[in-house]
Amino acid sequence: QIWEPLELISRKDQPQLPAVFRLIEDNGIWALEKSGRKPHIPNEKFANSSLLDKSPVRKMYCFTLTPRSVDHFVPTAQYFQTSPESLFIHESIYSLQTPTGFRALVGLTDSEVTFNYQNGVDLFQMSTVTDEEVEKVLQEKFGIVLANKCRPINNKGNYIV
């Protein structure tokens, strides 16, 4: 999660509360890297969760500086909203930034992340909620009140909090 604008300077470390970000340019293609901290996961049930990214450096995005119209992004947006291979149709995903990190409800996994809660360590508080608890979690932790009954999708996808 990038919280503040990044300078378009190749190979410059740009620290923010969530992580240290770095843009790298190579032959006109820019890549955004994120250097994370060590995760602390008090609930050992989630120590090997597929939602956790334990790699110290991760390439997040690649892009060029070529101007694009909205039409350029429509096929990709349609794919992510409709394709059986898209993670966005396999799990319900709710996310909310907080002053010190973020909250996420992915399927039935409730997570609250506190960035740098100890020097060099991010805290991942994770638990499983039941179908019946989802609406209460959405209301209390995300401020969302649904007009209709929520039917969470909880097919395991490849999503990282």
C-alpha positions in Angstrom: 0.0 0.0 0.0 1.5 3.3 -1.1 0.3 6.0 1.1 2.0 9.0 -0.4 3.2 9.9 -3.9 6.5 8.5 -5.0 9.2 10.4 -6.9 9.8 9.1 -10.3 13.5 8.5 -9.7 15.0 5.1 -10.5 16.6 3.1 -7.7 15.8 5.6 -4.9 14.6 4.1 -1.6 11.4 5.9 -0.6 10.4 5.0 3.0 6.7 5.2 4.1 4.9 3.6 7.0 3.8 0.6 5.1 7.2 -0.3 3.6 10.2 1.1 1.7 9.3 1.5 -2.0 11.7 1.7 -4.9 11.0 2.4 -8.6 13.5 0.8 -11.0 13.6 1.8 -14.7 15.1 -0.5 -17.3 14.9 0.4 -21.0 11.7 2.4 -20.6 9.9 -0.1 -18.3 9.4 0.9 -14.7 8.9 -1.6 -11.9 7.7 -0.8 -8.4 9.4 -2.8 -5.7 8.3 -3.1 -2.0 10.7 -4.0 0.8 8.6 -5.3 3.7 9.3 -5.9 7.3 9.3 -9.1 9.3 5.8 -10.2 10.0 4.6 -11.1 13.5 1.6 -13.4 13.5 0.4 -14.1 17.1 -2.3 -16.6 15.9 -0.1 -19.6 14.8 -3.0 -21.0 12.9 -2.2 -18.4 10.2 1.6 -18.6 10.3 1.6 -20.3 6.8 -1.5 -18.5 5.4 -1.5 -17.9 1.7 -2.6 -14.3 2.5 0.9 -13.5 3.9 3.7 -12.4 1.8 6.9 -13.2 3.6 9.3 -12.3 0.9 11.6 -9.4 1.9 11.3 -7.7 -1.5 8.4 -8.0 -3.9 7.9 -6.6 -7.4 4.4 -5.1 -7.3 3.8 -3.4 -10.7 5.4 -2.7 -14.0 4.5 0.2 -16.3 5.7 2.6 -19.0 5.3 6.3 -19.2 3.3 6.0 -22.4 0.0 7.9 -22.0 -3.1 5.6 -22.1 -6.8 6.2 -22.4 -9.4 4.5 -20.2 -10.2 2.1 -23.1 -6.7 0.6 -22.7 -7.7 -0.8 -19.2 -11.3 -2.0 -20.0 -10.3 -5.6 -21.1 -8.2 -6.1 -18.0 -10.9 -4.7 -15.7 -13.5 -7.0 -17.4 -11.2 -10.0 -16.9 -10.7 -9.4 -13.2 -14.5 -8.9 -12.7 -15.7 -12.0 -14.7 -13.0 -14.6 -15.5 -13.1 -17.9 -13.6 -9.3 -17.5 -13.1 -9.6 -14.1 -11.4 -9.1 -14.1 -7.7 -11.7 -11.4 -7.3 -14.6 -13.8 -8.1 -13.2 -16.5 -5.8 -13.3 -14.6 -2.5 -15.2 -11.6 -1.1 -12.6 -8.9 -0.4 -13.1 -5.9 1.8 -10.2 -3.6 2.8 -9.9 -0.4 4.8 -6.8 1.7 5.5 -6.3 2.7 9.2 -4.0 5.3 10.6 -1.4 2.6 11.5 -2.0 0.0 8.8 -5.2 -1.6 7.4 -8.0 -4.1 8.0 -9.1 -6.7 5.5 -11.8 -9.3 5.3 -10.9 -11.9 2.6 -13.5 -14.6 2.4 -13.9 -15.6 6.1 -10.4 -14.4 7.2 -10.4 -11.2 9.2 -7.1 -9.4 9.3 -5.8 -6.3 11.0 -2.2 -5.2 10.1 -0.3 -2.7 12.1 2.8 -1.5 10.3 6.1 -1.2 12.2 4.3 -2.0 15.5 7.8 -2.8 16.8 11.0 -1.6 15.1 11.3 -3.6 11.8 8.2 -5.8 12.5 4.6 -5.6 11.2 1.8 -7.1 13.4 -0.7 -9.4 11.6 -3.7 -10.1 13.8 -5.8 -12.8 11.9 -8.8 -14.9 12.7 -11.5 -16.8 11.0 -15.1 -15.6 11.2 -18.3 -17.6 10.6 -20.8 -16.8 7.9 -23.1 -15.4 10.6 -20.4 -13.0 11.9 -19.6 -11.4 8.6 -22.3 -8.7 8.7 -21.3 -7.8 12.3 -17.6 -7.6 11.3 -18.5 -5.4 8.2 -20.6 -3.1 10.4 -18.2 -2.8 13.4 -14.8 -2.8 11.6 -15.5 -1.4 8.2 -18.6 0.8 8.8 -20.6 -1.1 6.1 -24.3 -1.8 6.6 -25.7 -4.0 3.9 -29.2 -3.7 2.6 -29.4 -7.4 1.8 -28.0 -10.6 3.5 -24.3 -11.0 2.8 -23.2 -14.3 1.2 -19.4 -14.3 1.5 -17.4 -16.1 -1.2 -14.7 -18.2 0.5 -13.0 -20.1 -2.3 -9.3 -20.0 -1.8 -7.6 -17.6 -4.3 -4.1 -16.3 -4.5 -4.5 -13.0 -2.7 -2.0 -11.3 -0.3 -2.9 -8.9 2.4 
